[in-house]
Structures are given as structure tokens and as C-alpha cells.
Amino acid sequence: MKKLSTHVVVSVLVAAVAMSIGSTERTASAHVFDPPPSHLTVGDQEFDATIGGLRTYLDATKTRDPGLFLQLAPDVERLETKRTEAVVAAGVGVVAATVSIVYAFSGQSTCSAPAVTDPAFAAKSDAWAACNQNNTQHAGTFALLGTGALAAGLAAAWAIAPSRADILDVINKNNRLAPEPMRLQLGYDPVSRLAYGGVSLAF
């Protein structure tokens, strides 16, 4: 059983290292192809082109334009709620996956090899083999369940999370109600050297 557990643990460690290397490569690739920076502009004010940026803008209108604040507040709060639900869904998936993976290895039975001099060596050898097989199946089953839980959590988070279209809906509503439109300002991408600078889009 000790050899089997060592083999399984080594396999898991190799897989973890491979995933870590892949993640590093993806991070490096993402750094090379970073999208140009973007932000929202309203007059001489700038805000992040995110839900957090919309919240900052909304808070800025609370005293300046209470009527606009009351019109936009439910929409921004709805986006914030969806964002929180997406984070919770992803967190539940990660926790469930972690618990399942840990139990896959910690919940195994202890299998003892019989001594060659044992009179019941044949029967105990069969029992030892069956114990090892059960442990292998146990590890495989709960590792698979953990992977499924992680995938389900991330899929749910992706489905729940606010989309870019949801943010644009709030921007469009603001521009229908506010005296001054909100614009999406795109920055300059120094890597690809594309001329994004100075581009301003109204919605």
C-alpha cells in the first residue's frame, strides 16, 4: 500500500507542477497581449470601466444629481449582487473540490501486507490486494468528484457573472438620463503599438 500511495502522490505532484508551469506560461502570454487600458470618462472625471468604476461614478452623482442616482442605483446594485454570487459560486466549487481531493487520500484504509510465514498467507494476500484496489478506487472516485465540483463551480460563476453587455446597459441608461454622456476611453497599447490613444466611444 505504501508503494501505491507514493505513486499516486507523485503523480498528483507532477500534475500540479505541470499545471503551475502552464499557468505561468499563460500569465506570461497574457502579459504580452494585454488589452489596451480603458476607462469611463464623464466630463473631466475618469472611472474604471468595471462594476467598481460604475459604483464610484454612482456615488459621485449621489449629491450632484440625486434623481440620476436613484435611477441608476438599482441597476448597479444588481450587477454587484451578480458579481458577489459569481464569487460565491466559484468559492463553493473550490472548497468542495479541495475537501474531496483531501478525502481522496486521507480517507483511505490501512492495508497491511501479510508475512510470508503466516499460515493464512494466501487468504490475507487476497485481502491485502482487495484493500489496495479499494483505496485506488476511493482515490479515483473522490478525485473525479473534486474535479467535477471545481468545474461546476467555475461554470456557474461564469454564467452568473455580469457580462460586458450588462455594464453597457447601465452606461446606455445613464446616457439617456444624464445631461452629460459617459464615454469609453481606450488607451495606447505599447506592445502591439496600435493607435488606440485618443479613441473615445459614446454609448
C-alpha positions as a Python dict, from the first residue, in 0.01 Angstrom:
ca = {
    (1, 'M'): (0, 0, 0),
    (2, 'K'): (290, 234, 78),
    (3, 'K'): (425, 199, -276),
    (4, 'L'): (82, 260, -426),
    (5, 'S'): (23, 574, -219),
    (6, 'T'): (368, 709, -306),
    (7, 'H'): (299, 653, -675),
    (8, 'V'): (-35, 832, -654),
    (9, 'V'): (108, 1125, -458),
    (10, 'V'): (399, 1161, -703),
    (11, 'S'): (153, 1160, -993),
    (12, 'V'): (-51, 1433, -824),
    (13, 'L'): (261, 1641, -760),
    (14, 'V'): (371, 1605, -1123),
    (15, 'A'): (27, 1713, -1239),
    (16, 'A'): (36, 2013, -1002),
    (17, 'V'): (378, 2119, -1131),
    (18, 'A'): (259, 2086, -1490),
    (19, 'M'): (-47, 2299, -1412),
    (20, 'S'): (174, 2557, -1242),
    (21, 'I'): (403, 2576, -1545),
    (22, 'G'): (103, 2607, -1774),
    (23, 'S'): (-39, 2883, -1557),
    (24, 'T'): (294, 3068, -1566),
    (25, 'E'): (307, 3041, -1944),
    (26, 'R'): (-49, 3168, -1974),
    (27, 'T'): (31, 3458, -1742),
    (28, 'A'): (335, 3549, -1949),
    (29, 'S'): (131, 3522, -2267),
    (30, 'A'): (-145, 3738, -2118),
    (31, 'H'): (118, 3996, -2022),
    (32, 'V'): (244, 4013, -2378),
    (33, 'F'): (-105, 4054, -2519),
    (34, 'D'): (-251, 4282, -2254),
    (35, 'P'): (-554, 4468, -2391),
    (36, 'P'): (-520, 4845, -2407),
    (37, 'P'): (-628, 5018, -2086),
    (38, 'S'): (-982, 5151, -2082),
    (39, 'H'): (-1178, 5381, -1858),
    (40, 'L'): (-1501, 5573, -1849),
    (41, 'T'): (-1498, 5949, -1884),
    (42, 'V'): (-1772, 6189, -1781),
    (43, 'G'): (-1667, 6545, -1838),
    (44, 'D'): (-1328, 6584, -1670),
    (45, 'Q'): (-1378, 6280, -1445),
    (46, 'E'): (-1244, 5930, -1514),
    (47, 'F'): (-1361, 5595, -1377),
    (48, 'D'): (-1256, 5233, -1426),
    (49, 'A'): (-1454, 5056, -1697),
    (50, 'T'): (-1572, 4800, -1441),
    (51, 'I'): (-1857, 4748, -1197),
    (52, 'G'): (-1638, 4909, -933),
    (53, 'G'): (-1594, 5209, -1159),
    (54, 'L'): (-1971, 5235, -1208),
    (55, 'R'): (-2015, 5227, -829),
    (56, 'T'): (-1762, 5509, -788),
    (57, 'Y'): (-1942, 5711, -1055),
    (58, 'L'): (-2279, 5642, -894),
    (59, 'D'): (-2153, 5756, -553),
    (60, 'A'): (-2022, 6073, -716),
    (61, 'T'): (-2370, 6152, -851),
    (62, 'K'): (-2544, 6099, -516),
    (63, 'T'): (-2519, 6462, -409),
    (64, 'R'): (-2472, 6620, -752),
    (65, 'D'): (-2775, 6456, -917),
    (66, 'P'): (-2992, 6264, -667),
    (67, 'G'): (-3252, 6186, -933),
    (68, 'L'): (-2994, 6017, -1157),
    (69, 'F'): (-2855, 5830, -855),
    (70, 'L'): (-3197, 5686, -774),
    (71, 'Q'): (-3246, 5580, -1136),
    (72, 'L'): (-2909, 5403, -1168),
    (73, 'A'): (-2867, 5264, -813),
    (74, 'P'): (-3086, 4952, -865),
    (75, 'D'): (-2900, 4861, -1183),
    (76, 'V'): (-2555, 4896, -1029),
    (77, 'E'): (-2666, 4707, -718),
    (78, 'R'): (-2795, 4428, -941),
    (79, 'L'): (-2455, 4400, -1110),
    (80, 'E'): (-2279, 4398, -773),
    (81, 'T'): (-2510, 4122, -647),
    (82, 'K'): (-2443, 3911, -955),
    (83, 'R'): (-2069, 3964, -912),
    (84, 'T'): (-2089, 3853, -546),
    (85, 'E'): (-2294, 3547, -639),
    (86, 'A'): (-2038, 3454, -904),
    (87, 'V'): (-1755, 3480, -650),
    (88, 'V'): (-1951, 3267, -402),
    (89, 'A'): (-2023, 3002, -668),
    (90, 'A'): (-1656, 2983, -760),
    (91, 'G'): (-1557, 2969, -392),
    (92, 'V'): (-1801, 2685, -319),
    (93, 'G'): (-1661, 2491, -613),
    (94, 'V'): (-1304, 2539, -495),
    (95, 'V'): (-1385, 2441, -135),
    (96, 'A'): (-1582, 2133, -242),
    (97, 'A'): (-1302, 2030, -476),
    (98, 'T'): (-1039, 2075, -205),
    (99, 'V'): (-1235, 1872, 51),
    (100, 'S'): (-1296, 1596, -200),
    (101, 'I'): (-933, 1578, -311),
    (102, 'V'): (-808, 1573, 50),
    (103, 'Y'): (-1053, 1297, 143),
    (104, 'A'): (-948, 1101, -165),
    (105, 'F'): (-611, 1042, 0),
    (106, 'S'): (-675, 1087, 373),
    (107, 'G'): (-984, 863, 380),
    (108, 'Q'): (-807, 551, 259),
    (109, 'S'): (-791, 228, 458),
    (110, 'T'): (-463, 98, 600),
    (111, 'C'): (-356, -211, 411),
    (112, 'S'): (-101, -437, 578),
    (113, 'A'): (95, -694, 380),
    (114, 'P'): (90, -1040, 539),
    (115, 'A'): (409, -1209, 644),
    (116, 'V'): (531, -1489, 422),
    (117, 'T'): (542, -1720, 721),
    (118, 'D'): (178, -1655, 806),
    (119, 'P'): (-23, -1980, 778),
    (120, 'A'): (-311, -1786, 619),
    (121, 'F'): (-78, -1606, 378),
    (122, 'A'): (-286, -1679, 66),
    (123, 'A'): (-614, -1552, 213),
    (124, 'K'): (-451, -1247, 368),
    (125, 'S'): (-273, -1169, 41),
    (126, 'D'): (-609, -1162, -136),
    (127, 'A'): (-748, -934, 134),
    (128, 'W'): (-444, -708, 104),
    (129, 'A'): (-484, -684, -274),
    (130, 'A'): (-855, -609, -235),
    (131, 'C'): (-775, -337, 20),
    (132, 'N'): (-528, -174, -218),
    (133, 'Q'): (-779, -191, -502),
    (134, 'N'): (-1048, -29, -285),
    (135, 'N'): (-808, 251, -194),
    (136, 'T'): (-728, 310, -559),
    (137, 'Q'): (-1096, 325, -647),
    (138, 'H'): (-1161, 553, -349),
    (139, 'A'): (-889, 796, -456),
    (140, 'G'): (-1003, 795, -818),
    (141, 'T'): (-1370, 847, -730),
    (142, 'F'): (-1319, 1141, -496),
    (143, 'A'): (-1053, 1299, -717),
    (144, 'L'): (-1303, 1285, -1003),
    (145, 'L'): (-1577, 1429, -782),
    (146, 'G'): (-1343, 1712, -679),
    (147, 'T'): (-1261, 1792, -1039),
    (148, 'G'): (-1632, 1793, -1125),
    (149, 'A'): (-1712, 2021, -831),
    (150, 'L'): (-1444, 2267, -938),
    (151, 'A'): (-1563, 2266, -1298),
    (152, 'A'): (-1925, 2311, -1191),
    (153, 'G'): (-1837, 2599, -959),
    (154, 'L'): (-1637, 2782, -1225),
    (155, 'A'): (-1907, 2722, -1487),
    (156, 'A'): (-2172, 2859, -1252),
    (157, 'A'): (-1957, 3161, -1174),
    (158, 'W'): (-1907, 3229, -1545),
    (159, 'A'): (-2281, 3202, -1610),
    (160, 'I'): (-2377, 3427, -1318),
    (161, 'A'): (-2109, 3694, -1351),
    (162, 'P'): (-2215, 4022, -1514),
    (163, 'S'): (-2117, 4045, -1878),
    (164, 'R'): (-1981, 4343, -2068),
    (165, 'A'): (-2327, 4385, -2218),
    (166, 'D'): (-2471, 4428, -1866),
    (167, 'I'): (-2225, 4709, -1798),
    (168, 'L'): (-2302, 4873, -2132),
    (169, 'D'): (-2673, 4861, -2049),
    (170, 'V'): (-2607, 5076, -1742),
    (171, 'I'): (-2390, 5312, -1946),
    (172, 'N'): (-2663, 5345, -2207),
    (173, 'K'): (-2925, 5413, -1941),
    (174, 'N'): (-2701, 5678, -1787),
    (175, 'N'): (-2657, 5846, -2124),
    (176, 'R'): (-3033, 5857, -2177),
    (177, 'L'): (-3089, 6021, -1838),
    (178, 'A'): (-2776, 6228, -1767),
    (179, 'P'): (-2715, 6573, -1915),
    (180, 'E'): (-2356, 6472, -1992),
    (181, 'P'): (-2284, 6138, -2167),
    (182, 'M'): (-2046, 5874, -2039),
    (183, 'R'): (-1777, 5769, -2286),
    (184, 'L'): (-1547, 5469, -2306),
    (185, 'Q'): (-1191, 5593, -2348),
    (186, 'L'): (-935, 5348, -2487),
    (187, 'G'): (-564, 5390, -2414),
    (188, 'Y'): (-250, 5316, -2613),
    (189, 'D'): (-114, 4961, -2634),
    (190, 'P'): (269, 4986, -2617),
    (191, 'V'): (319, 4617, -2703),
    (192, 'S'): (131, 4594, -3032),
    (193, 'R'): (183, 4967, -3100),
    (194, 'L'): (-172, 5002, -3219),
    (195, 'A'): (-309, 5353, -3224),
    (196, 'Y'): (-574, 5325, -2957),
    (197, 'G'): (-481, 5658, -2800),
    (198, 'G'): (-746, 5922, -2808),
    (199, 'V'): (-1029, 5694, -2914),
    (200, 'S'): (-1349, 5783, -2736),
    (201, 'L'): (-1672, 5587, -2779),
    (202, 'A'): (-2013, 5710, -2672),
    (203, 'F'): (-2296, 5466, -2599),
}
